Amino acid sequence: MAKDLLRRVWYLSLGVTFGYFLSVLTGHVDNSYRASTQRSTSGGLPVYVSSDFQERRELKRGVKSDRFIRSQKESEGLEVCTTGDWTEAEKRIIERHHANIRHVGVAQQLVRKIRVLCWILTSPKNHVSKARHVKATWGKRCNKLLFFSTKPDSRLPTVVIETGEGRDFLWGKAKAALRHIHAHYLQDADWFLKADDDTYIIMENLRFMLSEYTPDAAMYFGFRFKTIVKQGYMSGGAGYVISREGVNRVVQGLNVPGKCKEGQGGAEDAELGKCMQNVGVRAMDSRDHQGRERFHPFDVSAHLQGAFPEWYYRYSFYNVSKGLSCCSDYSISFHYVPWDQMYALDYLVYRLRPYGMCDDSTLTTSRATLGQ
């Protein structure tokens, strides 16, 4: 009985979390609902973030990832609804960037105008359990998608790099990936997005942010930490995106003694941050016009509940917020996303439509149409 009750509570909390997430992305949040949520989240919820939470989540789910993905069929195109109850300030910003935000054609135009190569650092043990779900969900929306691993896998496929495996070798893996990209793909994209195999990215919002900048300037964006590097550095788990000129300078710096750390050891994001500063690549403010974060180092529920470890408050470059103010309506990334939640987020972002808030002209409830 107790187990059944706990399971019901867990499913309810998951549904509320997805509801919050959809509200954050679409901006369809009633003011009284927003206020009550802020009050409930400001009371100090217990902090519960641990390194093995993904494994425990996966144990609770009976469906295996490889069996699930075999049942999936690739969608023929996307319908994106982006209308909402915007403030006047938001409307002006949207109008400046998009001639018609209500049509998916705008997002398709940005795909051609702002070319993003996505490079994913993965490992052999994660090819099936994590990486292939990136490919089946948000990875499809990259202009080019590359997986870097230490072993070949034709199902992704992977670019094999000769480094050690594990967290202690992430800096070496990142350097090898950047050198490969510089040698083979530098002119094929404008921006170069690095993500982990458990990071979920909303590519349309990434291109929307990048539309204000030129890839010919040396810069990079992400969730900014304030320790170790004077200008700050971007969290590796939340993902970061580097301009073409930024990639060019970093790879050149790898060949100059003293600019970037030699060897394979070291934290990938911190070492890259040091290298960026030394070669003149600027760490940018990635927040939206309301000062809300767009890149997120944890999953959706952690940011909504404020379930952060103590170090997060000390590392964050900007003030940490929780509840519905945690995240931009045009959020770009979330980290520590299990494989099944990637499909859930894909559905919520790209398929679920609140009736009456989108273009419902093609929808009919006619009995004749339904064959009744």
C-alpha positions in Angstrom: 0.0 0.0 0.0 2.8 2.4 1.0 4.7 1.7 -2.2 1.6 2.2 -4.3 1.0 5.6 -2.7 4.5 6.7 -3.2 4.4 5.7 -6.8 1.2 7.7 -7.3 2.8 10.7 -5.6 5.8 10.4 -7.9 3.7 10.2 -11.0 1.7 13.3 -9.9 4.9 15.3 -9.2 6.3 14.3 -12.6 3.1 15.6 -14.3 3.3 18.9 -12.3 6.9 19.3 -13.3 6.1 18.8 -17.0 3.2 21.2 -16.6 5.5 23.8 -15.1 8.0 23.3 -17.9 5.4 23.8 -20.6 4.2 26.9 -18.9 7.7 28.3 -18.7 8.4 27.7 -22.4 5.1 29.0 -23.7 4.5 31.8 -21.2 0.9 30.6 -20.6 0.9 31.1 -16.9 -1.8 32.8 -15.0 -0.5 35.6 -12.7 -2.2 34.2 -9.6 -0.9 30.8 -10.4 2.6 32.2 -10.8 2.4 34.1 -7.5 1.2 31.0 -5.6 4.0 28.9 -7.1 6.6 31.5 -6.1 5.3 31.5 -2.5 5.3 27.7 -2.3 8.9 27.4 -3.7 10.3 30.2 -1.5 9.8 28.2 1.7 13.0 26.2 1.4 12.5 22.7 -0.1 14.9 20.0 0.9 17.9 19.9 -1.3 18.2 16.5 -3.0 20.6 16.3 -5.9 23.0 13.3 -6.1 25.2 11.8 -8.7 23.4 8.5 -9.0 19.8 9.8 -9.3 19.6 8.9 -12.9 20.4 5.3 -12.2 17.7 5.1 -9.6 15.2 6.7 -12.0 16.0 4.2 -14.7 15.5 1.3 -12.2 12.0 2.5 -11.5 11.1 2.3 -15.2 10.3 -1.0 -16.7 10.9 -0.1 -20.3 14.4 -0.6 -21.7 15.8 2.2 -23.8 16.8 0.0 -26.7 13.4 -1.6 -26.9 11.6 1.8 -26.7 13.6 3.4 -29.5 12.8 0.5 -31.9 9.1 1.3 -31.5 9.7 5.0 -32.5 8.9 6.3 -36.0 10.6 9.4 -37.3 8.2 12.3 -37.6 7.5 13.9 -40.9 8.2 17.5 -40.1 7.2 19.5 -37.0 4.4 21.8 -36.0 5.7 24.5 -33.6 3.3 26.7 -31.7 5.0 29.7 -30.2 2.1 32.2 -29.7 1.4 33.3 -26.1 0.5 36.0 -23.7 3.6 38.2 -24.0 4.3 41.4 -22.3 4.8 44.5 -24.6 8.5 44.3 -24.0 8.6 40.7 -25.1 6.5 41.5 -28.2 8.9 44.2 -29.3 11.9 41.8 -29.0 10.1 39.0 -30.8 9.0 41.4 -33.6 12.5 42.6 -34.0 13.8 39.1 -34.6 10.9 37.4 -36.3 8.6 38.7 -39.0 6.0 36.1 -38.0 6.6 34.1 -34.9 3.4 32.1 -35.3 4.6 30.2 -38.3 7.1 27.3 -38.2 8.6 28.7 -41.4 10.4 31.3 -39.2 12.3 28.5 -37.4 13.1 26.8 -40.7 14.5 30.1 -42.0 16.8 30.3 -39.0 18.0 26.7 -39.6 19.3 27.9 -42.9 20.6 31.3 -41.7 22.2 30.2 -38.4 24.0 26.9 -39.0 24.8 25.0 -35.8 27.1 22.0 -35.6 26.4 19.9 -32.5 29.2 17.9 -31.0 28.4 15.4 -28.3 31.0 13.8 -26.0 29.9 10.3 -25.2 31.4 6.9 -24.2 30.9 3.3 -25.4 28.8 2.4 -22.4 26.4 5.3 -23.2 26.0 4.7 -27.0 22.7 2.8 -26.6 21.4 4.1 -23.2 22.0 7.8 -23.9 23.6 9.0 -27.1 21.1 7.3 -29.6 18.2 9.1 -27.8 19.9 12.4 -28.4 20.1 11.5 -32.1 16.4 10.5 -32.1 15.1 13.7 -30.4 16.7 17.1 -30.4 19.8 16.1 -32.3 17.7 15.9 -35.5 17.4 19.7 -35.4 21.1 20.4 -35.6 22.6 21.3 -39.0 25.3 18.7 -38.4 25.5 16.2 -35.5 28.7 14.5 -34.4 29.3 12.0 -31.6 32.8 11.7 -30.2 33.8 8.4 -28.5 36.7 6.1 -28.0 35.1 3.2 -29.9 33.3 3.0 -33.3 29.5 2.7 -33.5 27.8 2.8 -36.9 24.4 3.3 -35.3 25.3 6.9 -34.3 27.9 7.0 -36.0 30.8 8.0 -33.9 34.0 9.9 -34.6 36.7 7.8 -32.8 39.3 9.7 -30.9 42.3 8.2 -29.1 42.0 9.3 -25.5 41.4 7.6 -22.2 37.8 7.1 -21.1 36.1 8.6 -18.1 35.8 12.0 -16.4 39.5 12.3 -15.9 40.1 12.4 -19.7 37.3 14.8 -20.7 39.7 17.7 -21.4 41.7 15.5 -23.7 38.5 14.3 -25.4 37.3 17.9 -25.9 40.6 19.0 -27.4 40.6 16.1 -29.8 37.0 16.9 -30.8 37.8 20.6 -31.4 40.8 19.8 -33.5 38.7 17.4 -35.6 36.0 20.0 -36.1 38.5 22.7 -37.0 40.1 20.5 -39.6 37.0 19.1 -41.2 33.9 21.3 -40.5 35.0 24.9 -39.6 33.4 26.4 -42.8 30.3 24.1 -42.7 28.7 25.9 -39.7 28.6 29.2 -38.0 28.3 28.0 -34.4 29.5 24.9 -32.6 27.4 23.5 -29.8 29.0 21.1 -27.3 26.6 19.0 -25.2 26.8 15.9 -23.0 24.8 12.7 -23.9 22.3 13.5 -21.2 21.7 17.2 -22.1 18.5 18.2 -23.8 18.7 21.2 -26.2 15.9 23.3 -27.7 17.6 24.3 -31.0 15.1 26.9 -32.1 15.7 28.9 -28.9 19.5 28.6 -29.4 19.3 30.0 -32.9 16.9 32.8 -31.6 19.6 33.9 -29.1 22.4 33.6 -31.6 20.5 35.7 -34.2 21.8 38.9 -32.5 25.5 37.9 -32.8 28.0 37.3 -35.6 30.1 34.0 -35.7 33.0 36.1 -36.9 33.5 37.5 -33.4 35.4 35.4 -30.8 32.8 34.5 -28.1 30.9 31.7 -26.4 27.7 31.2 -24.5 26.4 28.9 -21.8 25.7 28.7 -18.1 28.4 30.9 -16.6 30.4 30.0 -13.5 32.5 32.7 -11.7 35.3 30.7 -10.1 38.7 29.7 -11.4 38.6 32.0 -14.5 38.5 35.8 -14.2 35.9 36.3 -16.9 34.0 33.1 -15.9 33.6 29.9 -17.8 30.7 27.9 -19.1 29.3 24.7 -17.5 30.1 21.6 -19.6 26.9 19.8 -18.6 24.5 22.6 -19.5 26.2 22.8 -22.9 28.0 25.7 -24.5 28.1 27.2 -28.0 31.2 28.6 -29.6 31.4 31.0 -32.5 33.4 30.0 -35.6 36.1 32.5 -34.8 36.1 31.2 -31.2 36.8 27.7 -32.4 39.6 28.9 -34.7 41.3 30.8 -31.8 41.1 27.9 -29.4 42.5 25.4 -31.8 45.4 27.7 -32.6 45.9 28.3 -28.9 46.2 24.5 -28.4 49.5 24.6 -30.3 51.0 27.6 -28.4 52.7 26.6 -25.1 51.2 28.3 -22.1 47.8 29.2 -23.7 45.9 26.0 -23.0 46.7 23.1 -20.7 48.6 20.2 -22.2 47.8 16.6 -21.6 44.4 14.9 -21.2 43.7 15.4 -17.6 41.6 18.2 -16.1 38.0 19.4 -15.9 36.9 20.0 -19.5 34.8 23.1 -18.9 37.2 24.8 -16.5 40.3 24.1 -18.7 38.5 25.3 -21.8 37.5 28.4 -19.9 41.1 29.2 -19.1 42.1 28.5 -22.7 39.3 30.8 -23.9 40.4 33.7 -21.8 44.0 33.3 -22.8 43.3 33.3 -26.5 40.8 36.2 -26.3 37.4 34.4 -26.6 34.9 36.3 -24.6 32.6 34.6 -22.1 29.1 36.1 -22.9 26.0 36.8 -20.8 23.6 34.2 -22.0 20.6 35.3 -20.0 17.4 36.7 -21.6 16.2 40.3 -21.5 14.6 39.7 -18.1 17.8 38.4 -16.6 16.6 34.7 -16.6 19.0 31.9 -17.4 18.7 30.1 -20.7 21.3 27.3 -20.1 20.6 25.0 -17.1 23.1 22.6 -15.4 20.3 20.5 -13.9 17.0 19.0 -15.0 13.7 20.9 -15.1 12.4 19.8 -11.7 15.6 20.7 -9.9 15.5 24.3 -11.2 11.8 24.7 -10.5 12.1 23.3 -7.0 15.5 25.0 -6.3 16.9 21.6 -5.4 20.6 22.6 -5.8 23.8 21.6 -4.1 25.5 24.2 -2.0 28.4 24.7 -4.4 26.0 25.8 -7.1 25.2 29.1 -5.3 28.9 29.8 -4.9 29.8 28.9 -8.5 27.0 30.7 -10.4 28.1 34.0 -12.0 24.6 35.5 -11.5 22.1 35.3 -8.7 20.3 31.9 -8.5 16.5 31.8 -8.9 14.0 29.0 -8.5 10.4 28.5 -9.2 8.9 29.8 -12.4 11.5 32.7 -12.3 14.3 30.1 -12.6 14.3 29.8 -16.3 13.8 31.9 -19.4 10.6 31.4 -21.5 13.1 30.7 -24.3 15.3 28.3 -22.3 17.9 26.4 -24.4 19.2 23.5 -22.3 18.7 21.2 -19.4 21.2 18.7 -18.0 20.8 15.3 -16.3 17.9 14.4 -18.5 17.2 10.6 -18.6 16.5 9.0 -22.0 12.8 8.7 -21.5 12.3 12.3 -20.4 14.0 13.4 -23.7 11.0 12.0 -25.6 8.6 13.5 -23.0 10.2 16.9 -23.4 10.1 16.5 -27.2 6.4 15.9 -27.1 5.7 18.8 -24.7 7.7 21.3 -26.6 6.9 20.3 -30.2 3.5 18.5 -30.1 1.3 19.5 -27.2 -0.9 22.4 -28.1 -3.3 24.2 -25.7 -6.6 24.6 -27.7 -7.5 28.2 -28.5 -3.9 29.6 -28.1 -2.6 28.3 -31.4 -3.8 28.2 -34.9 -6.5 25.5 -34.7 -8.0 26.1 -38.1 -7.2 22.6 -39.3 -8.9 21.0 -36.2 -12.4 19.8 -36.4 -14.7 17.8 -34.1 -17.2 17.1 -36.8 -18.8 13.6 -36.4 -18.8 13.3 -40.2 -15.1 13.9 -40.3 -14.6 11.3 -37.6 -16.7 8.8 -39.6 -19.5 8.7 -37.1 
